[in-house]
């Protein structure tokens, strides 16, 4: 996902996507191995939960927003949602659409 290696766990009706090897810019935002990017419920029709957006300006205070998603075949997960836009930890009153795509690098 965007140059980071992630760990995806999906069991018993829930999912969690966490950083295994975050890329450098995210480490400056406080992201470490095991930091959760998204989590929620998994069901036959798709995924529903919360994602986080990290910023070096707001270390330790990720922006959370609702996401829904689905499995793209057997080798990817796609989550989408609308989030607030912040400028140095302050809301701007604007929103942005996010699409988070997780392509498997191992067997799928």
N, C-alpha and C positions, 0 to 999 in steps of 0.2 A: 504494500500500500504506500504509494508516494515515496518509494525508496527505503521504506522501513520493512523489516521482517516482523510479521505478526504471528500470534498463536490464537487459533480459533478453537473454542470448546463448545460443542453443541450436544447437550444430553438432558434427558428427563424434562423436555419442554422449555428449556432455557438455553441461551447462548451468551458467550462472552468472547470479546475480541480484545486481546491485550498485546502490548509491544514486547517482542522478543529481542529485537535489535533496532532501536529507534535511530533514525538518521540524525546527524549532528545538530541541525537547527532545532530539533525537538528536545534534544538533551539540554540545550540552553534554556528551554521553556520548562524544565523540571521533569521531563518525561524520562523514565527509567525502565529497565526490563521489568515486566509485570504490571506496568501502568495500564489501566483499562481504558480503551478508547470507546467501546460500545458494549452494551449488554441489554438483555431483555428476554422476551418470550419467543420461542420458536414453535411453530405449528405447521400442519400440512399446507396451509395456504400462504405461508410466508413468515416474516419476522417483524417484530414490533418492539421498540425499546427506546433507549436514550444513548446519544453519542456525545462525545466531548471534543471541544476545540481548545487547543493549548496555545499559549502565547508567552513569549519571553517578557512581555510587559506585565503579565498577570500570573507569575509563577505561583503555583499552588491553588489557583482559582480558575480552573477550566470552565469555559462556557458550556453548559449542558443544553441540549435540544432534542426534541422527539424525532425519531426516525422510523421508517417502515422499510421493508426490503424483501428480497427473495434470493433464492439460489439460482444462479445463472448456469444451467446445465449441472454438471458434476464438479466443475473446476473453478467456480467463482461465487462470491456473494456481493450483492449490490444493495446498499442502504441509501435512502434519500430522505431529506428533511429540509425545513426552512429554519434558519437561525437568525438571531439578532446580530447586527454588525456592531462591533465595538472598536473604539479608537483609544488605545492605551488604557484599557479596563473601564472605559466609559461608553455606555450605549449611545449610538448615534440616532436612533429612531428608524434606521433602515433595516431591511432584512435581506438575506441572500439564500439562494437555493444551494444545497450541498449534495453532491453525489459521491459516495464513498465506495470504491471498488476494490475488492480483495481477491486477487488472483492466486490460486494455489501454486506453490513452487514444488511441492512434493506430490506423491501419487494422489490422484483424486478419483 
